[in-house]
């Protein structure tokens, strides 16, 4: 029997005396179609090395093992390890690593266990740490080709929002700076056990080539400052100590970038933030 069968999941959980931990974001998939569609949407083939985050009892892992060359799954909850050993015993291309994805050496893991990459990341993410996990995966110059993940629908909407949209914010700019995001499917609460409170979506981020000519630290400082108070004009939000800018200097920068000082961050394109970051060093204050 396949692992997405609710009856089988209950049987396994009973046998191992496992209880769901809300604080670890444990909402397991119980729908075969969704599991297959995630793996299809990630374009997984027998040539692919896959990094999975949070295998749970191995439902998505199993589908990945059937379709990929090798799967390494990082699970934080020690109580799931004996279950995973049992449920995935017939697959010899899966390795479970016990650890916190926010703390482990991901580069070392890719080098040692996933042929150095490029890898495809696939996961039904624990929602309490969605953003830090994605930040870690895309910021750290890892050899990752794409990230296909289940997230809260509201978070997926923020990632793909365009300028002028209410959901457009620093997360949008951050994600689009590093990748091309695309929502693959929206997912109702009913396909999880236990059911979460919110609807979900599967999103794929195709990682872009490096934007090497931008000082990333400065870029994100600019974006953070710009969105820190959304209702302020860009002139006011960028005039702050963190950036070392007073109003005169900010005006000068915005003029050089052809951006109106009365504009609001939510109407600026990523290219505008890049332009500002590239122009700032001309003030010789960094
Ligand atoms: N993949 C399974 C599925 O789809 O049925 C389970 C997904 S569940 C939403 C999230 C999983 O991530 C849980 O197994 C949880 O224990 C694990 N997890 C939570 N925090 C983690 C972390 N920081 N690092 C690695 N795994 C984590």
py3Dmol code that shows the C-alpha trace and the ligand (Angstrom):
import py3Dmol

protein = """\
ATOM      1  CA  UNK A   1       0.000   0.000   0.000  1.00  0.00           C
ATOM      2  CA  UNK A   2       1.254   3.509  -0.836  1.00  0.00           C
ATOM      3  CA  UNK A   3       2.051   5.927   1.967  1.00  0.00           C
ATOM      4  CA  UNK A   4      -0.594   8.515   1.145  1.00  0.00           C
ATOM      5  CA  UNK A   5      -3.423   6.209   2.173  1.00  0.00           C
ATOM      6  CA  UNK A   6      -4.960   7.760   5.338  1.00  0.00           C
ATOM      7  CA  UNK A   7      -5.791   4.289   6.651  1.00  0.00           C
ATOM      8  CA  UNK A   8      -2.205   3.123   6.232  1.00  0.00           C
ATOM      9  CA  UNK A   9      -0.825   6.339   7.767  1.00  0.00           C
ATOM     10  CA  UNK A  10      -3.011   5.823  10.853  1.00  0.00           C
ATOM     11  CA  UNK A  11      -1.875   2.227  11.099  1.00  0.00           C
ATOM     12  CA  UNK A  12       1.789   3.227  10.956  1.00  0.00           C
ATOM     13  CA  UNK A  13       1.366   6.065  13.454  1.00  0.00           C
ATOM     14  CA  UNK A  14      -0.412   3.704  15.862  1.00  0.00           C
ATOM     15  CA  UNK A  15       2.201   1.007  15.482  1.00  0.00           C
ATOM     16  CA  UNK A  16       5.008   3.443  16.322  1.00  0.00           C
ATOM     17  CA  UNK A  17       3.015   5.409  18.893  1.00  0.00           C
ATOM     18  CA  UNK A  18       3.651   8.650  16.994  1.00  0.00           C
ATOM     19  CA  UNK A  19       1.835  11.897  17.786  1.00  0.00           C
ATOM     20  CA  UNK A  20       1.803  14.922  15.475  1.00  0.00           C
ATOM     21  CA  UNK A  21       3.741  17.940  16.663  1.00  0.00           C
ATOM     22  CA  UNK A  22       2.001  21.190  15.814  1.00  0.00           C
ATOM     23  CA  UNK A  23       5.087  23.199  16.676  1.00  0.00           C
ATOM     24  CA  UNK A  24       7.129  21.292  14.051  1.00  0.00           C
ATOM     25  CA  UNK A  25       4.541  22.030  11.358  1.00  0.00           C
ATOM     26  CA  UNK A  26       3.622  18.383  10.909  1.00  0.00           C
ATOM     27  CA  UNK A  27       0.760  18.203   8.406  1.00  0.00           C
ATOM     28  CA  UNK A  28       1.221  15.076   6.328  1.00  0.00           C
ATOM     29  CA  UNK A  29      -0.051  14.637   2.772  1.00  0.00           C
ATOM     30  CA  UNK A  30      -2.827  12.101   2.287  1.00  0.00           C
ATOM     31  CA  UNK A  31      -3.627  12.601  -1.402  1.00  0.00           C
ATOM     32  CA  UNK A  32      -1.833  10.612  -4.084  1.00  0.00           C
ATOM     33  CA  UNK A  33      -2.688  13.075  -6.863  1.00  0.00           C
ATOM     34  CA  UNK A  34      -1.111  15.995  -5.035  1.00  0.00           C
ATOM     35  CA  UNK A  35       1.996  13.948  -4.233  1.00  0.00           C
ATOM     36  CA  UNK A  36       2.389  12.943  -7.895  1.00  0.00           C
ATOM     37  CA  UNK A  37       1.706  16.483  -9.114  1.00  0.00           C
ATOM     38  CA  UNK A  38       4.393  17.969  -6.857  1.00  0.00           C
ATOM     39  CA  UNK A  39       6.986  15.572  -8.254  1.00  0.00           C
ATOM     40  CA  UNK A  40       5.777  16.133 -11.837  1.00  0.00           C
ATOM     41  CA  UNK A  41       5.796  19.915 -11.306  1.00  0.00           C
ATOM     42  CA  UNK A  42       9.388  19.700 -10.082  1.00  0.00           C
ATOM     43  CA  UNK A  43      10.303  17.947 -13.361  1.00  0.00           C
ATOM     44  CA  UNK A  44      12.025  15.087 -11.588  1.00  0.00           C
ATOM     45  CA  UNK A  45      13.649  12.442 -13.763  1.00  0.00           C
ATOM     46  CA  UNK A  46      16.037   9.538 -13.206  1.00  0.00           C
ATOM     47  CA  UNK A  47      19.043  11.877 -13.724  1.00  0.00           C
ATOM     48  CA  UNK A  48      18.092  14.105 -10.799  1.00  0.00           C
ATOM     49  CA  UNK A  49      19.605  14.525  -7.363  1.00  0.00           C
ATOM     50  CA  UNK A  50      16.915  15.673  -4.942  1.00  0.00           C
ATOM     51  CA  UNK A  51      17.133  17.341  -1.553  1.00  0.00           C
ATOM     52  CA  UNK A  52      13.926  16.983   0.451  1.00  0.00           C
ATOM     53  CA  UNK A  53      13.156  18.900   3.626  1.00  0.00           C
ATOM     54  CA  UNK A  54      10.947  17.293   6.256  1.00  0.00           C
ATOM     55  CA  UNK A  55      10.007  13.834   4.919  1.00  0.00           C
ATOM     56  CA  UNK A  56       7.493  13.163   7.715  1.00  0.00           C
ATOM     57  CA  UNK A  57       6.655   9.472   7.335  1.00  0.00           C
ATOM     58  CA  UNK A  58       8.056   9.468   3.788  1.00  0.00           C
ATOM     59  CA  UNK A  59       4.988  10.042   1.601  1.00  0.00           C
ATOM     60  CA  UNK A  60       6.570  12.512  -0.831  1.00  0.00           C
ATOM     61  CA  UNK A  61       9.979  10.865  -0.357  1.00  0.00           C
ATOM     62  CA  UNK A  62       8.625   7.608  -1.754  1.00  0.00           C
ATOM     63  CA  UNK A  63       7.332   9.278  -4.930  1.00  0.00           C
ATOM     64  CA  UNK A  64      10.671  11.090  -5.279  1.00  0.00           C
ATOM     65  CA  UNK A  65      12.605   7.825  -4.815  1.00  0.00           C
ATOM     66  CA  UNK A  66      10.583   6.204  -7.599  1.00  0.00           C
ATOM     67  CA  UNK A  67      11.310   9.067 -10.011  1.00  0.00           C
ATOM     68  CA  UNK A  68      14.774  10.434  -9.105  1.00  0.00           C
ATOM     69  CA  UNK A  69      18.333   9.144  -9.152  1.00  0.00           C
ATOM     70  CA  UNK A  70      18.994   9.886  -5.482  1.00  0.00           C
ATOM     71  CA  UNK A  71      17.054  11.556  -2.660  1.00  0.00           C
ATOM     72  CA  UNK A  72      18.479  12.954   0.559  1.00  0.00           C
ATOM     73  CA  UNK A  73      15.825  13.995   3.099  1.00  0.00           C
ATOM     74  CA  UNK A  74      16.567  16.119   6.134  1.00  0.00           C
ATOM     75  CA  UNK A  75      14.195  15.506   9.069  1.00  0.00           C
ATOM     76  CA  UNK A  76      14.407  17.298  12.389  1.00  0.00           C
ATOM     77  CA  UNK A  77      12.108  15.058  14.435  1.00  0.00           C
ATOM     78  CA  UNK A  78      14.056  12.053  15.796  1.00  0.00           C
ATOM     79  CA  UNK A  79      10.777  10.233  16.485  1.00  0.00           C
ATOM     80  CA  UNK A  80      10.186   9.899  12.751  1.00  0.00           C
ATOM     81  CA  UNK A  81      13.488   8.114  12.068  1.00  0.00           C
ATOM     82  CA  UNK A  82      12.366   4.533  12.912  1.00  0.00           C
ATOM     83  CA  UNK A  83       9.165   5.118  10.929  1.00  0.00           C
ATOM     84  CA  UNK A  84      11.121   6.291   7.885  1.00  0.00           C
ATOM     85  CA  UNK A  85      13.442   3.307   8.160  1.00  0.00           C
ATOM     86  CA  UNK A  86      10.375   1.086   8.005  1.00  0.00           C
ATOM     87  CA  UNK A  87       8.374   2.888   5.300  1.00  0.00           C
ATOM     88  CA  UNK A  88      11.292   3.471   2.917  1.00  0.00           C
ATOM     89  CA  UNK A  89      13.153   0.191   3.441  1.00  0.00           C
ATOM     90  CA  UNK A  90      12.664  -0.984  -0.124  1.00  0.00           C
ATOM     91  CA  UNK A  91      14.275   2.085  -1.718  1.00  0.00           C
ATOM     92  CA  UNK A  92      18.061   2.022  -1.921  1.00  0.00           C
ATOM     93  CA  UNK A  93      18.372   5.519  -3.415  1.00  0.00           C
ATOM     94  CA  UNK A  94      17.087   7.374  -0.323  1.00  0.00           C
ATOM     95  CA  UNK A  95      19.141   8.643   2.589  1.00  0.00           C
ATOM     96  CA  UNK A  96      17.625  10.241   5.682  1.00  0.00           C
ATOM     97  CA  UNK A  97      19.674  12.829   7.553  1.00  0.00           C
ATOM     98  CA  UNK A  98      18.577  13.799  11.041  1.00  0.00           C
ATOM     99  CA  UNK A  99      19.018  17.554  11.499  1.00  0.00           C
ATOM    100  CA  UNK A 100      17.656  21.059  11.288  1.00  0.00           C
ATOM    101  CA  UNK A 101      17.702  22.384   7.719  1.00  0.00           C
ATOM    102  CA  UNK A 102      18.376  25.848   9.135  1.00  0.00           C
ATOM    103  CA  UNK A 103      21.554  24.674  10.846  1.00  0.00           C
ATOM    104  CA  UNK A 104      23.116  21.809   8.891  1.00  0.00           C
ATOM    105  CA  UNK A 105      25.921  22.298   6.392  1.00  0.00           C
ATOM    106  CA  UNK A 106      23.839  22.097   3.196  1.00  0.00           C
ATOM    107  CA  UNK A 107      26.818  22.659   0.901  1.00  0.00           C
ATOM    108  CA  UNK A 108      28.705  19.788   2.566  1.00  0.00           C
ATOM    109  CA  UNK A 109      25.639  17.590   2.271  1.00  0.00           C
ATOM    110  CA  UNK A 110      25.257  18.342  -1.470  1.00  0.00           C
ATOM    111  CA  UNK A 111      28.967  17.703  -2.036  1.00  0.00           C
ATOM    112  CA  UNK A 112      29.087  14.481  -0.052  1.00  0.00           C
ATOM    113  CA  UNK A 113      25.740  12.875  -0.727  1.00  0.00           C
ATOM    114  CA  UNK A 114      24.295  14.466  -3.866  1.00  0.00           C
ATOM    115  CA  UNK A 115      27.184  14.376  -6.334  1.00  0.00           C
ATOM    116  CA  UNK A 116      27.966  18.077  -5.760  1.00  0.00           C
ATOM    117  CA  UNK A 117      24.705  19.025  -7.493  1.00  0.00           C
ATOM    118  CA  UNK A 118      22.992  20.618  -9.262  1.00  0.00           C
ATOM    119  CA  UNK A 119      20.113  19.511  -7.046  1.00  0.00           C
ATOM    120  CA  UNK A 120      16.396  20.041  -7.152  1.00  0.00           C
ATOM    121  CA  UNK A 121      14.824  20.821  -3.794  1.00  0.00           C
ATOM    122  CA  UNK A 122      11.344  19.393  -3.247  1.00  0.00           C
ATOM    123  CA  UNK A 123       9.367  19.680  -0.016  1.00  0.00           C
ATOM    124  CA  UNK A 124       6.095  20.043   1.762  1.00  0.00           C
ATOM    125  CA  UNK A 125       7.563  22.682   4.051  1.00  0.00           C
ATOM    126  CA  UNK A 126       6.908  23.153   7.760  1.00  0.00           C
ATOM    127  CA  UNK A 127       5.068  26.489   7.563  1.00  0.00           C
ATOM    128  CA  UNK A 128       6.519  28.008  10.748  1.00  0.00           C
ATOM    129  CA  UNK A 129       9.917  28.327   9.023  1.00  0.00           C
ATOM    130  CA  UNK A 130       9.042  28.727   5.331  1.00  0.00           C
ATOM    131  CA  UNK A 131      10.762  32.066   4.778  1.00  0.00           C
ATOM    132  CA  UNK A 132      14.020  31.341   6.647  1.00  0.00           C
ATOM    133  CA  UNK A 133      14.337  27.998   4.830  1.00  0.00           C
ATOM    134  CA  UNK A 134      13.828  29.574   1.404  1.00  0.00           C
ATOM    135  CA  UNK A 135      16.187  32.413   2.321  1.00  0.00           C
ATOM    136  CA  UNK A 136      18.883  29.933   3.296  1.00  0.00           C
ATOM    137  CA  UNK A 137      18.475  27.879   0.147  1.00  0.00           C
ATOM    138  CA  UNK A 138      18.650  30.765  -2.294  1.00  0.00           C
ATOM    139  CA  UNK A 139      21.066  33.111  -0.545  1.00  0.00           C
ATOM    140  CA  UNK A 140      23.880  30.740   0.210  1.00  0.00           C
ATOM    141  CA  UNK A 141      25.253  30.192  -3.315  1.00  0.00           C
ATOM    142  CA  UNK A 142      24.402  26.512  -3.223  1.00  0.00           C
ATOM    143  CA  UNK A 143      24.361  24.412  -6.364  1.00  0.00           C
ATOM    144  CA  UNK A 144      20.545  24.362  -6.534  1.00  0.00           C
ATOM    145  CA  UNK A 145      18.679  24.379  -9.842  1.00  0.00           C
ATOM    146  CA  UNK A 146      15.110  24.711  -8.617  1.00  0.00           C
ATOM    147  CA  UNK A 147      13.009  24.684  -5.455  1.00  0.00           C
ATOM    148  CA  UNK A 148       9.513  23.182  -5.624  1.00  0.00           C
ATOM    149  CA  UNK A 149       7.677  23.559  -2.347  1.00  0.00           C
ATOM    150  CA  UNK A 150       4.287  23.474  -0.706  1.00  0.00           C
ATOM    151  CA  UNK A 151       3.774  26.724   1.211  1.00  0.00           C
ATOM    152  CA  UNK A 152       0.834  28.681   2.580  1.00  0.00           C
ATOM    153  CA  UNK A 153      -1.165  30.055  -0.344  1.00  0.00           C
ATOM    154  CA  UNK A 154      -0.802  33.575   1.006  1.00  0.00           C
ATOM    155  CA  UNK A 155       3.015  33.246   0.985  1.00  0.00           C
ATOM    156  CA  UNK A 156       2.992  31.905  -2.599  1.00  0.00           C
ATOM    157  CA  UNK A 157       0.817  34.861  -3.645  1.00  0.00           C
ATOM    158  CA  UNK A 158       3.324  37.272  -2.083  1.00  0.00           C
ATOM    159  CA  UNK A 159       6.184  35.640  -3.980  1.00  0.00           C
ATOM    160  CA  UNK A 160       4.573  36.113  -7.406  1.00  0.00           C
ATOM    161  CA  UNK A 161       2.923  39.520  -6.829  1.00  0.00           C
ATOM    162  CA  UNK A 162       3.702  42.331  -9.257  1.00  0.00           C
ATOM    163  CA  UNK A 163       4.460  45.985  -8.414  1.00  0.00           C
ATOM    164  CA  UNK A 164       1.361  47.938  -7.367  1.00  0.00           C
ATOM    165  CA  UNK A 165      -0.194  44.838  -5.814  1.00  0.00           C
ATOM    166  CA  UNK A 166      -1.016  44.834  -2.085  1.00  0.00           C
ATOM    167  CA  UNK A 167       0.954  41.629  -1.621  1.00  0.00           C
ATOM    168  CA  UNK A 168       4.077  42.995  -3.305  1.00  0.00           C
ATOM    169  CA  UNK A 169       6.762  43.461  -0.656  1.00  0.00           C
ATOM    170  CA  UNK A 170      10.310  42.645   0.409  1.00  0.00           C
ATOM    171  CA  UNK A 171       9.662  38.883   0.101  1.00  0.00           C
ATOM    172  CA  UNK A 172       8.576  39.381  -3.531  1.00  0.00           C
ATOM    173  CA  UNK A 173      11.684  41.394  -4.355  1.00  0.00           C
ATOM    174  CA  UNK A 174      13.951  38.952  -2.524  1.00  0.00           C
ATOM    175  CA  UNK A 175      12.529  35.849  -4.225  1.00  0.00           C
ATOM    176  CA  UNK A 176      12.456  37.444  -7.681  1.00  0.00           C
ATOM    177  CA  UNK A 177      16.006  38.729  -7.302  1.00  0.00           C
ATOM    178  CA  UNK A 178      17.255  35.155  -7.006  1.00  0.00           C
ATOM    179  CA  UNK A 179      14.688  33.165  -8.957  1.00  0.00           C
ATOM    180  CA  UNK A 180      11.745  32.995 -11.322  1.00  0.00           C
ATOM    181  CA  UNK A 181       8.760  31.892  -9.230  1.00  0.00           C
ATOM    182  CA  UNK A 182       5.672  30.186 -10.618  1.00  0.00           C
ATOM    183  CA  UNK A 183       2.653  28.836  -8.761  1.00  0.00           C
ATOM    184  CA  UNK A 184       1.980  25.298 -10.017  1.00  0.00           C
ATOM    185  CA  UNK A 185      -1.164  24.413  -8.094  1.00  0.00           C
ATOM    186  CA  UNK A 186      -3.339  25.560  -5.246  1.00  0.00           C
ATOM    187  CA  UNK A 187      -4.097  22.966  -2.624  1.00  0.00           C
ATOM    188  CA  UNK A 188      -7.077  22.684  -0.246  1.00  0.00           C
ATOM    189  CA  UNK A 189      -6.675  21.979   3.483  1.00  0.00           C
ATOM    190  CA  UNK A 190      -8.405  18.619   3.071  1.00  0.00           C
ATOM    191  CA  UNK A 191      -5.357  16.846   1.610  1.00  0.00           C
ATOM    192  CA  UNK A 192      -3.428  16.996   4.894  1.00  0.00           C
ATOM    193  CA  UNK A 193      -3.536  15.066   8.145  1.00  0.00           C
ATOM    194  CA  UNK A 194      -4.128  16.865  10.457  1.00  0.00           C
ATOM    195  CA  UNK A 195      -5.723  19.666   8.442  1.00  0.00           C
ATOM    196  CA  UNK A 196      -3.963  23.042   8.685  1.00  0.00           C
ATOM    197  CA  UNK A 197      -5.969  26.252   9.153  1.00  0.00           C
ATOM    198  CA  UNK A 198      -4.961  27.751   5.814  1.00  0.00           C
ATOM    199  CA  UNK A 199      -5.012  26.802   2.141  1.00  0.00           C
ATOM    200  CA  UNK A 200      -1.735  25.992   0.459  1.00  0.00           C
ATOM    201  CA  UNK A 201      -0.009  26.233  -2.905  1.00  0.00           C
ATOM    202  CA  UNK A 202       2.870  24.516  -4.632  1.00  0.00           C
ATOM    203  CA  UNK A 203       5.368  26.974  -6.044  1.00  0.00           C
ATOM    204  CA  UNK A 204       8.476  26.347  -8.132  1.00  0.00           C
ATOM    205  CA  UNK A 205      11.409  28.758  -8.002  1.00  0.00           C
ATOM    206  CA  UNK A 206      13.803  28.370 -10.912  1.00  0.00           C
ATOM    207  CA  UNK A 207      17.083  29.733  -9.603  1.00  0.00           C
ATOM    208  CA  UNK A 208      18.652  32.479 -11.751  1.00  0.00           C
ATOM    209  CA  UNK A 209      22.305  32.817 -12.654  1.00  0.00           C
ATOM    210  CA  UNK A 210      24.195  34.975 -10.162  1.00  0.00           C
ATOM    211  CA  UNK A 211      23.494  38.732 -10.170  1.00  0.00           C
ATOM    212  CA  UNK A 212      27.158  39.316  -9.447  1.00  0.00           C
ATOM    213  CA  UNK A 213      27.404  43.000 -10.286  1.00  0.00           C
ATOM    214  CA  UNK A 214      25.093  43.994  -7.425  1.00  0.00           C
ATOM    215  CA  UNK A 215      26.259  44.347  -3.831  1.00  0.00           C
ATOM    216  CA  UNK A 216      23.658  41.964  -2.383  1.00  0.00           C
ATOM    217  CA  UNK A 217      24.022  43.226   1.198  1.00  0.00           C
ATOM    218  CA  UNK A 218      23.403  46.783   0.133  1.00  0.00           C
ATOM    219  CA  UNK A 219      20.557  45.712  -2.171  1.00  0.00           C
ATOM    220  CA  UNK A 220      18.676  44.016   0.660  1.00  0.00           C
ATOM    221  CA  UNK A 221      19.340  46.917   3.018  1.00  0.00           C
ATOM    222  CA  UNK A 222      17.711  49.201   0.448  1.00  0.00           C
ATOM    223  CA  UNK A 223      14.735  46.849  -0.014  1.00  0.00           C
ATOM    224  CA  UNK A 224      14.277  46.441   3.741  1.00  0.00           C
ATOM    225  CA  UNK A 225      14.370  50.198   4.314  1.00  0.00           C
ATOM    226  CA  UNK A 226      12.023  50.857   1.390  1.00  0.00           C
ATOM    227  CA  UNK A 227       9.343  48.493   2.674  1.00  0.00           C
ATOM    228  CA  UNK A 228       9.806  49.171   6.399  1.00  0.00           C
ATOM    229  CA  UNK A 229       6.965  51.679   6.273  1.00  0.00           C
ATOM    230  CA  UNK A 230       4.960  50.964   3.168  1.00  0.00           C
ATOM    231  CA  UNK A 231       2.892  54.114   3.310  1.00  0.00           C
ATOM    232  CA  UNK A 232       5.848  56.465   3.291  1.00  0.00           C
ATOM    233  CA  UNK A 233       7.256  57.872   0.075  1.00  0.00           C
ATOM    234  CA  UNK A 234      10.467  56.320  -1.156  1.00  0.00           C
ATOM    235  CA  UNK A 235      12.233  59.595  -0.300  1.00  0.00           C
ATOM    236  CA  UNK A 236      11.226  59.296   3.339  1.00  0.00           C
ATOM    237  CA  UNK A 237      11.759  55.578   3.752  1.00  0.00           C
ATOM    238  CA  UNK A 238      15.275  55.604   2.291  1.00  0.00           C
ATOM    239  CA  UNK A 239      16.344  58.657   4.304  1.00  0.00           C
ATOM    240  CA  UNK A 240      17.487  56.749   7.328  1.00  0.00           C
ATOM    241  CA  UNK A 241      20.541  56.121   9.476  1.00  0.00           C
ATOM    242  CA  UNK A 242      20.864  52.489   8.435  1.00  0.00           C
ATOM    243  CA  UNK A 243      21.636  53.547   4.901  1.00  0.00           C
ATOM    244  CA  UNK A 244      23.554  56.627   6.031  1.00  0.00           C
ATOM    245  CA  UNK A 245      21.265  58.854   3.974  1.00  0.00           C
ATOM    246  CA  UNK A 246      19.696  62.193   4.727  1.00  0.00           C
ATOM    247  CA  UNK A 247      16.938  63.679   2.565  1.00  0.00           C
ATOM    248  CA  UNK A 248      19.316  65.644   0.317  1.00  0.00           C
ATOM    249  CA  UNK A 249      21.438  62.633  -0.481  1.00  0.00           C
ATOM    250  CA  UNK A 250      18.386  60.423  -1.046  1.00  0.00           C
ATOM    251  CA  UNK A 251      16.962  62.995  -3.450  1.00  0.00           C
ATOM    252  CA  UNK A 252      20.242  63.033  -5.364  1.00  0.00           C
ATOM    253  CA  UNK A 253      20.232  59.224  -5.669  1.00  0.00           C
ATOM    254  CA  UNK A 254      16.599  59.028  -6.757  1.00  0.00           C
ATOM    255  CA  UNK A 255      17.173  61.731  -9.357  1.00  0.00           C
ATOM    256  CA  UNK A 256      20.138  59.828 -10.778  1.00  0.00           C
ATOM    257  CA  UNK A 257      17.916  56.739 -11.009  1.00  0.00           C
ATOM    258  CA  UNK A 258      14.993  58.593 -12.605  1.00  0.00           C
ATOM    259  CA  UNK A 259      12.689  57.637  -9.740  1.00  0.00           C
ATOM    260  CA  UNK A 260      10.152  60.116  -8.400  1.00  0.00           C
ATOM    261  CA  UNK A 261      10.783  60.934  -4.698  1.00  0.00           C
ATOM    262  CA  UNK A 262       7.010  60.699  -4.145  1.00  0.00           C
ATOM    263  CA  UNK A 263       6.794  57.117  -5.382  1.00  0.00           C
ATOM    264  CA  UNK A 264       6.071  54.305  -2.892  1.00  0.00           C
ATOM    265  CA  UNK A 265       8.163  51.149  -2.580  1.00  0.00           C
ATOM    266  CA  UNK A 266       5.262  48.958  -3.675  1.00  0.00           C
ATOM    267  CA  UNK A 267       5.301  50.624  -7.102  1.00  0.00           C
ATOM    268  CA  UNK A 268       9.020  50.165  -7.758  1.00  0.00           C
ATOM    269  CA  UNK A 269      10.289  47.321  -9.910  1.00  0.00           C
ATOM    270  CA  UNK A 270      13.194  45.085  -8.870  1.00  0.00           C
ATOM    271  CA  UNK A 271      15.320  46.865 -11.485  1.00  0.00           C
ATOM    272  CA  UNK A 272      14.659  50.165  -9.640  1.00  0.00           C
ATOM    273  CA  UNK A 273      15.980  48.701  -6.373  1.00  0.00           C
ATOM    274  CA  UNK A 274      19.007  47.365  -8.255  1.00  0.00           C
ATOM    275  CA  UNK A 275      19.584  50.798  -9.826  1.00  0.00           C
ATOM    276  CA  UNK A 276      19.443  52.472  -6.405  1.00  0.00           C
ATOM    277  CA  UNK A 277      21.891  49.936  -4.927  1.00  0.00           C
ATOM    278  CA  UNK A 278      24.315  50.450  -7.792  1.00  0.00           C
ATOM    279  CA  UNK A 279      24.100  54.244  -7.555  1.00  0.00           C
ATOM    280  CA  UNK A 280      24.538  54.492  -3.762  1.00  0.00           C
ATOM    281  CA  UNK A 281      28.312  53.838  -3.762  1.00  0.00           C
ATOM    282  CA  UNK A 282      28.750  56.956  -5.967  1.00  0.00           C
ATOM    283  CA  UNK A 283      28.079  59.017  -2.819  1.00  0.00           C
ATOM    284  CA  UNK A 284      31.338  57.704  -1.364  1.00  0.00           C
ATOM    285  CA  UNK A 285      29.779  57.063   2.034  1.00  0.00           C
ATOM    286  CA  UNK A 286      30.316  53.287   2.046  1.00  0.00           C
TER     287      UNK A 286
END
"""
ligand_1 = """\
27
LIG
N 6.824 15.502 3.699
C 5.795 15.036 4.598
C 4.477 15.027 3.890
O 4.350 15.740 2.895
O 3.582 14.309 4.318
C 5.733 15.880 5.869
C 5.610 17.378 5.667
S 5.299 18.283 7.150
C 4.414 19.649 6.483
C 6.854 19.067 7.560
C 7.970 18.147 8.032
O 9.134 18.937 8.305
C 7.691 17.365 9.321
O 8.074 16.033 9.147
C 8.574 18.061 10.379
O 8.960 17.214 11.429
C 9.753 18.517 9.526
N 10.505 19.677 10.055
C 10.046 20.705 10.818
N 11.019 21.612 11.045
C 12.121 21.159 10.405
C 13.456 21.658 10.276
N 13.818 22.820 10.829
N 14.359 20.931 9.567
C 13.993 19.754 8.980
N 12.737 19.238 9.071
C 11.815 19.924 9.760
"""
view = py3Dmol.view(width=600, height=400)
view.addModel(protein, "pdb")
view.setStyle({"model": 0}, {"cartoon": {"style": "trace"}})
view.addModel(ligand_1, "xyz")
view.setStyle({"model": 1}, {"stick": {}})
view.zoomTo()
view.show()
